[in-house]
């Protein structure tokens, strides 16, 4: 049986002053203390919070995530942060290829693929985001877009052990309009099938998360789908008690 993962993507939100209160609230949730080992909880936060967060989550099962990184180990890349640096801070998961990075910062498939490879080389888990825009969906390109995004990464990978995929339809991100559970399941199934073609039965253990306006009212139905193994949650993860209730909801 596959585990579940609930990953908070804070994006460029919150402040250092919010951190302790947020984590205190989350710590009250039995699933992040000692509870159900089937659920992994990741907080992907802005870099400046990581050092303090590492202290605050000590002794819990909360995992520390980042939202991006450079693929090079070091060098003249002003403003960038390497995956090795994140590892030193205790980060275990890195979101890569988020549509906001692809669209606003020009990250194309090959760049995302290099980042995933470096992440895995460091024995950290890459949370690879894929998903189509509204125009692409309307013109029937959902599967070809997702396939292209997957192919770029799969071609450089030896196995799936350190990969998590998040299907995030761009039209559902931050819009309040989630994909329906059927729409999401259809693409999740497609992703698992593609992974199976390349990596065989290992694809049965691949975690595929849904992201895009996931909230307390839709999380349970989405995660009840056979190929949806949790969520990557933006807006609704900024409120610790709401996020905590979402953790409970996926296990109920
Ligand atoms: P959202 O964002 O939950 O606010 O739609 C999800 C994401 O971008 O990862």
py3Dmol code that shows the C-alpha trace and the ligand (Angstrom):
import py3Dmol

protein = """\
ATOM      1  CA  UNK A   1       0.000   0.000   0.000  1.00  0.00           C
ATOM      2  CA  UNK A   2       1.270   3.456  -0.903  1.00  0.00           C
ATOM      3  CA  UNK A   3       1.861   6.090   1.755  1.00  0.00           C
ATOM      4  CA  UNK A   4       0.129   9.436   1.642  1.00  0.00           C
ATOM      5  CA  UNK A   5       1.894  12.766   1.498  1.00  0.00           C
ATOM      6  CA  UNK A   6       0.504  16.174   2.326  1.00  0.00           C
ATOM      7  CA  UNK A   7       2.911  18.930   1.354  1.00  0.00           C
ATOM      8  CA  UNK A   8       2.347  22.569   2.211  1.00  0.00           C
ATOM      9  CA  UNK A   9       3.647  24.999  -0.385  1.00  0.00           C
ATOM     10  CA  UNK A  10       3.818  28.327   1.392  1.00  0.00           C
ATOM     11  CA  UNK A  11       5.185  30.065  -1.705  1.00  0.00           C
ATOM     12  CA  UNK A  12       6.421  33.595  -0.800  1.00  0.00           C
ATOM     13  CA  UNK A  13       4.168  33.880   2.236  1.00  0.00           C
ATOM     14  CA  UNK A  14       4.376  33.848   6.043  1.00  0.00           C
ATOM     15  CA  UNK A  15       7.097  35.428   8.171  1.00  0.00           C
ATOM     16  CA  UNK A  16       9.664  34.241  10.647  1.00  0.00           C
ATOM     17  CA  UNK A  17       7.391  35.591  13.373  1.00  0.00           C
ATOM     18  CA  UNK A  18       4.581  33.257  12.244  1.00  0.00           C
ATOM     19  CA  UNK A  19       6.729  30.151  12.246  1.00  0.00           C
ATOM     20  CA  UNK A  20       6.622  29.089  15.880  1.00  0.00           C
ATOM     21  CA  UNK A  21       2.847  29.507  16.197  1.00  0.00           C
ATOM     22  CA  UNK A  22       2.259  27.620  12.981  1.00  0.00           C
ATOM     23  CA  UNK A  23       4.420  24.682  13.962  1.00  0.00           C
ATOM     24  CA  UNK A  24       3.012  24.635  17.516  1.00  0.00           C
ATOM     25  CA  UNK A  25      -0.478  24.284  16.092  1.00  0.00           C
ATOM     26  CA  UNK A  26       0.592  21.560  13.721  1.00  0.00           C
ATOM     27  CA  UNK A  27       2.400  19.693  16.492  1.00  0.00           C
ATOM     28  CA  UNK A  28      -0.933  19.183  18.226  1.00  0.00           C
ATOM     29  CA  UNK A  29      -1.952  16.933  15.364  1.00  0.00           C
ATOM     30  CA  UNK A  30      -1.238  13.349  16.366  1.00  0.00           C
ATOM     31  CA  UNK A  31      -0.291  12.475  12.803  1.00  0.00           C
ATOM     32  CA  UNK A  32       2.740  14.706  12.892  1.00  0.00           C
ATOM     33  CA  UNK A  33       3.751  13.585  16.366  1.00  0.00           C
ATOM     34  CA  UNK A  34       3.801   9.857  16.477  1.00  0.00           C
ATOM     35  CA  UNK A  35       0.590   8.928  14.749  1.00  0.00           C
ATOM     36  CA  UNK A  36      -0.151   7.211  11.548  1.00  0.00           C
ATOM     37  CA  UNK A  37       3.065   6.418   9.727  1.00  0.00           C
ATOM     38  CA  UNK A  38       1.188   6.227   6.494  1.00  0.00           C
ATOM     39  CA  UNK A  39       1.071   9.990   6.260  1.00  0.00           C
ATOM     40  CA  UNK A  40       4.088  12.133   5.475  1.00  0.00           C
ATOM     41  CA  UNK A  41       3.769  15.842   6.122  1.00  0.00           C
ATOM     42  CA  UNK A  42       6.097  18.279   4.388  1.00  0.00           C
ATOM     43  CA  UNK A  43       6.370  22.026   4.925  1.00  0.00           C
ATOM     44  CA  UNK A  44       7.932  23.648   1.854  1.00  0.00           C
ATOM     45  CA  UNK A  45       8.814  27.123   3.002  1.00  0.00           C
ATOM     46  CA  UNK A  46      10.896  30.122   1.939  1.00  0.00           C
ATOM     47  CA  UNK A  47      14.643  29.663   2.478  1.00  0.00           C
ATOM     48  CA  UNK A  48      15.033  32.209   5.308  1.00  0.00           C
ATOM     49  CA  UNK A  49      12.742  30.186   7.576  1.00  0.00           C
ATOM     50  CA  UNK A  50      14.458  26.837   7.185  1.00  0.00           C
ATOM     51  CA  UNK A  51      17.148  27.176   9.816  1.00  0.00           C
ATOM     52  CA  UNK A  52      14.681  28.066  12.564  1.00  0.00           C
ATOM     53  CA  UNK A  53      12.070  25.598  11.337  1.00  0.00           C
ATOM     54  CA  UNK A  54      14.555  22.782  11.635  1.00  0.00           C
ATOM     55  CA  UNK A  55      14.780  23.473  15.364  1.00  0.00           C
ATOM     56  CA  UNK A  56      11.034  23.811  15.789  1.00  0.00           C
ATOM     57  CA  UNK A  57      10.139  20.527  14.110  1.00  0.00           C
ATOM     58  CA  UNK A  58      12.716  18.489  15.998  1.00  0.00           C
ATOM     59  CA  UNK A  59      11.134  15.400  17.511  1.00  0.00           C
ATOM     60  CA  UNK A  60       8.128  15.502  15.188  1.00  0.00           C
ATOM     61  CA  UNK A  61       7.554  13.709  11.916  1.00  0.00           C
ATOM     62  CA  UNK A  62       7.244  16.936   9.954  1.00  0.00           C
ATOM     63  CA  UNK A  63       9.619  17.021   7.003  1.00  0.00           C
ATOM     64  CA  UNK A  64      11.337  20.131   5.799  1.00  0.00           C
ATOM     65  CA  UNK A  65      10.866  21.181   2.196  1.00  0.00           C
ATOM     66  CA  UNK A  66      12.096  23.925  -0.116  1.00  0.00           C
ATOM     67  CA  UNK A  67      10.402  25.337  -3.186  1.00  0.00           C
ATOM     68  CA  UNK A  68      13.242  25.545  -5.676  1.00  0.00           C
ATOM     69  CA  UNK A  69      17.005  25.211  -5.980  1.00  0.00           C
ATOM     70  CA  UNK A  70      19.785  25.521  -8.524  1.00  0.00           C
ATOM     71  CA  UNK A  71      21.164  22.392 -10.173  1.00  0.00           C
ATOM     72  CA  UNK A  72      24.825  23.377  -9.815  1.00  0.00           C
ATOM     73  CA  UNK A  73      26.710  22.637  -6.620  1.00  0.00           C
ATOM     74  CA  UNK A  74      28.287  26.089  -6.322  1.00  0.00           C
ATOM     75  CA  UNK A  75      29.633  28.951  -8.361  1.00  0.00           C
ATOM     76  CA  UNK A  76      28.887  32.369  -9.777  1.00  0.00           C
ATOM     77  CA  UNK A  77      25.084  32.194  -9.717  1.00  0.00           C
ATOM     78  CA  UNK A  78      24.096  35.329  -7.860  1.00  0.00           C
ATOM     79  CA  UNK A  79      20.912  34.929  -5.871  1.00  0.00           C
ATOM     80  CA  UNK A  80      20.707  31.165  -6.229  1.00  0.00           C
ATOM     81  CA  UNK A  81      20.765  28.408  -3.624  1.00  0.00           C
ATOM     82  CA  UNK A  82      22.150  24.930  -4.238  1.00  0.00           C
ATOM     83  CA  UNK A  83      20.533  21.665  -3.319  1.00  0.00           C
ATOM     84  CA  UNK A  84      23.561  20.729  -1.223  1.00  0.00           C
ATOM     85  CA  UNK A  85      23.064  23.894   0.844  1.00  0.00           C
ATOM     86  CA  UNK A  86      19.458  22.926   1.453  1.00  0.00           C
ATOM     87  CA  UNK A  87      20.524  19.470   2.506  1.00  0.00           C
ATOM     88  CA  UNK A  88      22.817  20.986   5.129  1.00  0.00           C
ATOM     89  CA  UNK A  89      19.773  22.755   6.558  1.00  0.00           C
ATOM     90  CA  UNK A  90      17.891  19.503   6.940  1.00  0.00           C
ATOM     91  CA  UNK A  91      15.709  19.819   3.859  1.00  0.00           C
ATOM     92  CA  UNK A  92      14.570  16.438   2.565  1.00  0.00           C
ATOM     93  CA  UNK A  93      12.112  17.434  -0.169  1.00  0.00           C
ATOM     94  CA  UNK A  94      12.414  20.078  -2.885  1.00  0.00           C
ATOM     95  CA  UNK A  95       9.528  21.222  -5.072  1.00  0.00           C
ATOM     96  CA  UNK A  96      10.854  21.480  -8.622  1.00  0.00           C
ATOM     97  CA  UNK A  97       9.247  22.667 -11.839  1.00  0.00           C
ATOM     98  CA  UNK A  98       6.308  24.414 -10.180  1.00  0.00           C
ATOM     99  CA  UNK A  99       4.245  26.183 -12.833  1.00  0.00           C
ATOM    100  CA  UNK A 100       5.009  29.538 -11.228  1.00  0.00           C
ATOM    101  CA  UNK A 101       8.698  28.820 -11.791  1.00  0.00           C
ATOM    102  CA  UNK A 102       8.069  27.620 -15.317  1.00  0.00           C
ATOM    103  CA  UNK A 103       5.849  30.560 -16.268  1.00  0.00           C
ATOM    104  CA  UNK A 104       7.331  33.488 -14.380  1.00  0.00           C
ATOM    105  CA  UNK A 105      10.996  32.517 -14.212  1.00  0.00           C
ATOM    106  CA  UNK A 106      11.442  30.810 -17.544  1.00  0.00           C
ATOM    107  CA  UNK A 107      12.230  27.336 -16.233  1.00  0.00           C
ATOM    108  CA  UNK A 108      11.859  24.980 -19.136  1.00  0.00           C
ATOM    109  CA  UNK A 109      11.769  21.195 -19.101  1.00  0.00           C
ATOM    110  CA  UNK A 110      15.531  20.652 -19.437  1.00  0.00           C
ATOM    111  CA  UNK A 111      16.282  22.934 -16.500  1.00  0.00           C
ATOM    112  CA  UNK A 112      13.701  21.161 -14.373  1.00  0.00           C
ATOM    113  CA  UNK A 113      15.208  17.816 -15.379  1.00  0.00           C
ATOM    114  CA  UNK A 114      18.697  18.922 -14.312  1.00  0.00           C
ATOM    115  CA  UNK A 115      17.362  20.084 -10.957  1.00  0.00           C
ATOM    116  CA  UNK A 116      15.588  16.785 -10.365  1.00  0.00           C
ATOM    117  CA  UNK A 117      18.779  14.879 -11.168  1.00  0.00           C
ATOM    118  CA  UNK A 118      20.865  16.956  -8.763  1.00  0.00           C
ATOM    119  CA  UNK A 119      18.254  16.569  -6.057  1.00  0.00           C
ATOM    120  CA  UNK A 120      18.220  12.797  -6.416  1.00  0.00           C
ATOM    121  CA  UNK A 121      22.001  12.721  -6.577  1.00  0.00           C
ATOM    122  CA  UNK A 122      21.929  14.275  -3.097  1.00  0.00           C
ATOM    123  CA  UNK A 123      19.555  11.574  -1.955  1.00  0.00           C
ATOM    124  CA  UNK A 124      16.776  14.089  -1.457  1.00  0.00           C
ATOM    125  CA  UNK A 125      13.277  13.747  -2.785  1.00  0.00           C
ATOM    126  CA  UNK A 126      12.187  15.829  -5.752  1.00  0.00           C
ATOM    127  CA  UNK A 127       8.548  16.903  -5.835  1.00  0.00           C
ATOM    128  CA  UNK A 128       8.205  17.364  -9.562  1.00  0.00           C
ATOM    129  CA  UNK A 129       5.234  19.489 -10.670  1.00  0.00           C
ATOM    130  CA  UNK A 130       3.550  18.928 -13.997  1.00  0.00           C
ATOM    131  CA  UNK A 131       0.304  20.234 -15.425  1.00  0.00           C
ATOM    132  CA  UNK A 132      -1.401  21.995 -18.286  1.00  0.00           C
ATOM    133  CA  UNK A 133      -2.687  25.540 -18.698  1.00  0.00           C
ATOM    134  CA  UNK A 134      -6.329  26.295 -19.382  1.00  0.00           C
ATOM    135  CA  UNK A 135      -5.622  26.903 -23.076  1.00  0.00           C
ATOM    136  CA  UNK A 136      -3.807  23.600 -23.313  1.00  0.00           C
ATOM    137  CA  UNK A 137      -6.708  21.785 -21.656  1.00  0.00           C
ATOM    138  CA  UNK A 138      -9.251  23.477 -23.881  1.00  0.00           C
ATOM    139  CA  UNK A 139      -7.336  22.538 -26.992  1.00  0.00           C
ATOM    140  CA  UNK A 140      -7.061  18.905 -25.930  1.00  0.00           C
ATOM    141  CA  UNK A 141      -3.354  18.972 -25.110  1.00  0.00           C
ATOM    142  CA  UNK A 142      -3.484  17.969 -21.451  1.00  0.00           C
ATOM    143  CA  UNK A 143      -1.932  14.556 -21.945  1.00  0.00           C
ATOM    144  CA  UNK A 144       0.665  15.626 -24.480  1.00  0.00           C
ATOM    145  CA  UNK A 145       1.846  18.462 -22.226  1.00  0.00           C
ATOM    146  CA  UNK A 146       2.081  16.230 -19.175  1.00  0.00           C
ATOM    147  CA  UNK A 147       3.836  13.575 -21.224  1.00  0.00           C
ATOM    148  CA  UNK A 148       6.412  16.095 -22.481  1.00  0.00           C
ATOM    149  CA  UNK A 149       7.074  17.319 -18.946  1.00  0.00           C
ATOM    150  CA  UNK A 150       7.462  13.755 -17.693  1.00  0.00           C
ATOM    151  CA  UNK A 151       9.638  12.607 -20.591  1.00  0.00           C
ATOM    152  CA  UNK A 152      12.143  15.387 -19.960  1.00  0.00           C
ATOM    153  CA  UNK A 153      12.669  14.138 -16.409  1.00  0.00           C
ATOM    154  CA  UNK A 154      12.222  10.391 -16.909  1.00  0.00           C
ATOM    155  CA  UNK A 155      14.877  10.246 -19.620  1.00  0.00           C
ATOM    156  CA  UNK A 156      17.620  11.106 -17.111  1.00  0.00           C
ATOM    157  CA  UNK A 157      16.383   8.953 -14.258  1.00  0.00           C
ATOM    158  CA  UNK A 158      17.547   5.478 -13.309  1.00  0.00           C
ATOM    159  CA  UNK A 159      14.667   4.756 -10.944  1.00  0.00           C
ATOM    160  CA  UNK A 160      11.731   6.324  -9.157  1.00  0.00           C
ATOM    161  CA  UNK A 161      12.787   5.938  -5.563  1.00  0.00           C
ATOM    162  CA  UNK A 162      13.419   9.623  -4.875  1.00  0.00           C
ATOM    163  CA  UNK A 163      10.694  11.047  -7.074  1.00  0.00           C
ATOM    164  CA  UNK A 164       7.264  12.339  -6.096  1.00  0.00           C
ATOM    165  CA  UNK A 165       5.090  13.826  -8.820  1.00  0.00           C
ATOM    166  CA  UNK A 166       2.505  16.537  -8.271  1.00  0.00           C
ATOM    167  CA  UNK A 167      -0.152  16.980 -10.918  1.00  0.00           C
ATOM    168  CA  UNK A 168      -1.042  20.644 -10.732  1.00  0.00           C
ATOM    169  CA  UNK A 169      -3.335  21.887 -13.488  1.00  0.00           C
ATOM    170  CA  UNK A 170      -2.270  25.512 -13.870  1.00  0.00           C
ATOM    171  CA  UNK A 171      -5.887  26.663 -14.175  1.00  0.00           C
ATOM    172  CA  UNK A 172      -6.652  25.261 -10.737  1.00  0.00           C
ATOM    173  CA  UNK A 173      -3.753  26.886  -8.873  1.00  0.00           C
ATOM    174  CA  UNK A 174      -4.864  29.671  -6.585  1.00  0.00           C
ATOM    175  CA  UNK A 175      -8.144  30.071  -8.462  1.00  0.00           C
ATOM    176  CA  UNK A 176     -10.505  28.352  -6.038  1.00  0.00           C
ATOM    177  CA  UNK A 177     -11.499  26.064  -8.908  1.00  0.00           C
ATOM    178  CA  UNK A 178     -10.091  22.638  -8.241  1.00  0.00           C
ATOM    179  CA  UNK A 179     -10.028  19.907 -10.846  1.00  0.00           C
ATOM    180  CA  UNK A 180     -12.861  17.475 -10.223  1.00  0.00           C
ATOM    181  CA  UNK A 181     -11.814  14.200  -8.684  1.00  0.00           C
ATOM    182  CA  UNK A 182     -12.537  12.490 -12.017  1.00  0.00           C
ATOM    183  CA  UNK A 183     -10.465  14.995 -14.016  1.00  0.00           C
ATOM    184  CA  UNK A 184      -7.578  14.643 -11.595  1.00  0.00           C
ATOM    185  CA  UNK A 185      -7.768  10.855 -11.392  1.00  0.00           C
ATOM    186  CA  UNK A 186      -7.675  10.581 -15.179  1.00  0.00           C
ATOM    187  CA  UNK A 187      -4.377  12.460 -15.363  1.00  0.00           C
ATOM    188  CA  UNK A 188      -2.941  10.724 -12.301  1.00  0.00           C
ATOM    189  CA  UNK A 189      -3.673   7.368 -13.917  1.00  0.00           C
ATOM    190  CA  UNK A 190      -1.976   8.573 -17.098  1.00  0.00           C
ATOM    191  CA  UNK A 191       1.100   9.625 -15.111  1.00  0.00           C
ATOM    192  CA  UNK A 192       1.278   6.259 -13.362  1.00  0.00           C
ATOM    193  CA  UNK A 193       0.889   4.442 -16.675  1.00  0.00           C
ATOM    194  CA  UNK A 194       3.740   6.452 -18.207  1.00  0.00           C
ATOM    195  CA  UNK A 195       5.907   5.755 -15.171  1.00  0.00           C
ATOM    196  CA  UNK A 196       5.060   2.083 -15.464  1.00  0.00           C
ATOM    197  CA  UNK A 197       6.075   1.957 -19.121  1.00  0.00           C
ATOM    198  CA  UNK A 198       9.486   3.325 -18.220  1.00  0.00           C
ATOM    199  CA  UNK A 199      10.153   1.916 -14.744  1.00  0.00           C
ATOM    200  CA  UNK A 200       7.883  -1.103 -14.460  1.00  0.00           C
ATOM    201  CA  UNK A 201       6.195  -2.118 -11.231  1.00  0.00           C
ATOM    202  CA  UNK A 202       8.101   0.498  -9.226  1.00  0.00           C
ATOM    203  CA  UNK A 203       5.439   2.895 -10.506  1.00  0.00           C
ATOM    204  CA  UNK A 204       2.960   1.229  -8.176  1.00  0.00           C
ATOM    205  CA  UNK A 205       4.804   2.821  -5.249  1.00  0.00           C
ATOM    206  CA  UNK A 206       5.212   6.246  -6.850  1.00  0.00           C
ATOM    207  CA  UNK A 207       3.463   8.996  -4.883  1.00  0.00           C
ATOM    208  CA  UNK A 208       1.400  11.225  -7.157  1.00  0.00           C
ATOM    209  CA  UNK A 209      -0.010  14.288  -5.407  1.00  0.00           C
ATOM    210  CA  UNK A 210      -2.747  16.572  -6.607  1.00  0.00           C
ATOM    211  CA  UNK A 211      -2.336  20.350  -6.348  1.00  0.00           C
ATOM    212  CA  UNK A 212      -4.607  23.225  -7.278  1.00  0.00           C
ATOM    213  CA  UNK A 213      -7.161  24.754  -4.901  1.00  0.00           C
ATOM    214  CA  UNK A 214      -7.146  21.753  -2.634  1.00  0.00           C
ATOM    215  CA  UNK A 215      -8.995  22.591   0.558  1.00  0.00           C
ATOM    216  CA  UNK A 216     -10.864  21.073   3.452  1.00  0.00           C
ATOM    217  CA  UNK A 217     -14.000  20.500   1.450  1.00  0.00           C
ATOM    218  CA  UNK A 218     -12.448  18.671  -1.505  1.00  0.00           C
ATOM    219  CA  UNK A 219      -9.395  16.954  -0.040  1.00  0.00           C
ATOM    220  CA  UNK A 220     -11.104  13.784   1.053  1.00  0.00           C
ATOM    221  CA  UNK A 221     -12.811  13.103  -2.245  1.00  0.00           C
ATOM    222  CA  UNK A 222      -9.655  13.810  -4.227  1.00  0.00           C
ATOM    223  CA  UNK A 223      -7.447  11.608  -2.076  1.00  0.00           C
ATOM    224  CA  UNK A 224     -10.039   8.827  -2.206  1.00  0.00           C
ATOM    225  CA  UNK A 225      -9.216   8.363  -5.906  1.00  0.00           C
ATOM    226  CA  UNK A 226      -7.091   5.292  -6.568  1.00  0.00           C
ATOM    227  CA  UNK A 227      -4.116   7.179  -8.036  1.00  0.00           C
ATOM    228  CA  UNK A 228      -4.176  10.315  -5.871  1.00  0.00           C
ATOM    229  CA  UNK A 229      -1.761   9.883  -2.991  1.00  0.00           C
ATOM    230  CA  UNK A 230      -2.062  13.228  -1.250  1.00  0.00           C
ATOM    231  CA  UNK A 231      -1.790  16.891  -2.001  1.00  0.00           C
ATOM    232  CA  UNK A 232       0.458  19.859  -2.647  1.00  0.00           C
ATOM    233  CA  UNK A 233      -1.399  22.667  -0.970  1.00  0.00           C
ATOM    234  CA  UNK A 234      -0.813  26.368  -1.408  1.00  0.00           C
ATOM    235  CA  UNK A 235      -3.393  28.810  -0.070  1.00  0.00           C
ATOM    236  CA  UNK A 236      -5.098  26.427   2.341  1.00  0.00           C
ATOM    237  CA  UNK A 237      -1.780  25.468   3.929  1.00  0.00           C
ATOM    238  CA  UNK A 238      -1.115  28.976   5.235  1.00  0.00           C
ATOM    239  CA  UNK A 239      -3.540  28.457   8.098  1.00  0.00           C
ATOM    240  CA  UNK A 240      -2.029  25.841  10.414  1.00  0.00           C
ATOM    241  CA  UNK A 241      -5.301  24.669  11.911  1.00  0.00           C
ATOM    242  CA  UNK A 242      -6.901  24.344   8.487  1.00  0.00           C
ATOM    243  CA  UNK A 243      -3.916  22.399   7.199  1.00  0.00           C
ATOM    244  CA  UNK A 244      -4.026  20.225  10.304  1.00  0.00           C
ATOM    245  CA  UNK A 245      -7.700  19.484   9.665  1.00  0.00           C
ATOM    246  CA  UNK A 246      -6.802  18.528   6.107  1.00  0.00           C
ATOM    247  CA  UNK A 247      -4.276  16.010   7.446  1.00  0.00           C
ATOM    248  CA  UNK A 248      -7.026  14.485   9.552  1.00  0.00           C
ATOM    249  CA  UNK A 249      -9.420  14.483   6.622  1.00  0.00           C
ATOM    250  CA  UNK A 250      -7.180  12.392   4.365  1.00  0.00           C
ATOM    251  CA  UNK A 251      -6.886   9.725   7.041  1.00  0.00           C
ATOM    252  CA  UNK A 252     -10.538   9.620   7.966  1.00  0.00           C
TER     253      UNK A 252
END
"""
ligand_1 = """\
9
LIG
P -3.147 26.411 -4.285
O -1.641 26.221 -4.797
O -3.451 25.310 -3.322
O -3.155 27.769 -3.654
O -4.018 26.355 -5.503
C -1.120 24.942 -5.021
C 0.271 25.047 -5.574
O 0.563 25.962 -6.359
O 1.142 24.217 -5.248
"""
view = py3Dmol.view(width=600, height=400)
view.addModel(protein, "pdb")
view.setStyle({"model": 0}, {"cartoon": {"style": "trace"}})
view.addModel(ligand_1, "xyz")
view.setStyle({"model": 1}, {"stick": {}})
view.zoomTo()
view.show()
